[in-house]
Amino acid sequence: MLVNTPSGRPLLALWDESQWWGLLLDHAIRSLALPVGWIRSSDIAEGLLESSPPGALLVPGGWSKLKSQSLGPKGRKAVRGDVRA
């Protein structure tokens, strides 16, 4: 489920390979009642960042190598493009 920020753009958080850090972020998000949509690496690789640019992409800690592998070449390219935008 995508929810929008006051800017009208969704606030998204990447779940894959987040492990403990994802749980901590989820707890913080719920405590602050922030409107966040959790997404998977496959969503990014399939073009979600291009079709619905987020107000912010939250990427909790974890093993960066595993996140990179999970995103794959298309997903990594999409994240780089989103950061540059």
C-alpha positions as CSV (number, residue, x, y, z in Angstrom):
1,M,0.0,0.0,0.0
2,L,1.4,3.4,-1.0
3,V,0.5,6.4,1.1
4,N,1.4,10.0,0.2
5,T,3.3,12.6,2.1
6,P,2.1,16.2,2.2
7,S,4.1,16.8,-1.0
8,G,1.8,14.2,-2.6
9,R,4.7,11.8,-3.2
10,P,4.8,8.5,-1.3
11,L,7.2,7.8,1.5
12,L,8.7,4.3,0.9
13,A,10.8,1.9,2.9
14,L,12.8,-1.0,1.5
15,W,12.2,-4.2,3.5
16,D,14.5,-6.8,1.8
17,E,17.6,-7.7,3.8
18,S,16.9,-5.2,6.5
19,Q,16.9,-7.7,9.3
20,W,16.9,-6.2,12.8
21,W,17.2,-2.7,11.4
22,G,14.0,-3.0,9.4
23,L,12.2,-4.0,12.6
24,L,13.6,-1.0,14.4
25,L,12.5,1.3,11.6
26,D,9.1,-0.2,11.5
27,H,8.7,0.4,15.3
28,A,9.8,4.0,14.8
29,I,7.4,4.5,11.9
30,R,4.5,3.1,13.9
31,S,5.4,5.2,17.0
32,L,5.5,8.4,14.9
33,A,2.4,7.4,12.9
34,L,4.3,8.1,9.7
35,P,2.6,7.3,6.4
36,V,5.1,4.7,4.9
37,G,4.7,2.1,2.3
38,W,7.0,-1.0,2.6
39,I,8.4,-2.2,-0.7
40,R,10.6,-5.0,-1.9
41,S,13.6,-5.0,-4.1
42,S,11.6,-6.6,-6.9
43,D,9.2,-3.5,-6.8
44,I,12.2,-1.3,-7.4
45,A,13.6,-3.5,-10.1
46,E,10.2,-3.5,-11.8
47,G,10.2,0.3,-12.1
48,L,8.3,1.6,-9.0
49,L,10.7,4.4,-8.3
50,E,10.3,5.7,-11.9
51,S,6.5,5.3,-12.1
52,S,5.8,6.6,-8.6
53,P,8.8,8.7,-7.4
54,P,8.9,8.6,-3.6
55,G,9.1,11.7,-1.3
56,A,11.9,9.7,0.3
57,L,13.2,6.2,0.1
58,L,14.1,4.8,3.5
59,V,16.7,2.0,3.5
60,P,17.3,0.6,7.0
61,G,20.7,-0.9,7.8
62,G,21.7,-4.5,7.2
63,W,24.2,-6.1,5.0
64,S,24.8,-3.8,2.0
65,K,26.1,-6.7,-0.1
66,L,22.9,-8.6,0.4
67,K,20.8,-5.5,-0.4
68,S,22.8,-5.0,-3.6
69,Q,22.3,-8.6,-4.6
70,S,18.6,-8.4,-3.8
71,L,18.1,-5.3,-5.9
72,G,20.1,-6.7,-8.9
73,P,21.5,-4.6,-11.7
74,K,18.1,-3.0,-12.6
75,G,17.2,-2.2,-9.0
76,R,20.6,-0.7,-8.3
77,K,20.4,1.5,-11.4
78,A,16.9,2.6,-10.3
79,V,18.1,3.6,-6.8
80,R,21.0,5.5,-8.3
81,G,18.6,7.4,-10.6
82,D,16.3,8.2,-7.7
83,V,19.1,9.5,-5.6
84,R,20.3,11.7,-8.4
85,A,16.8,13.1,-9.0
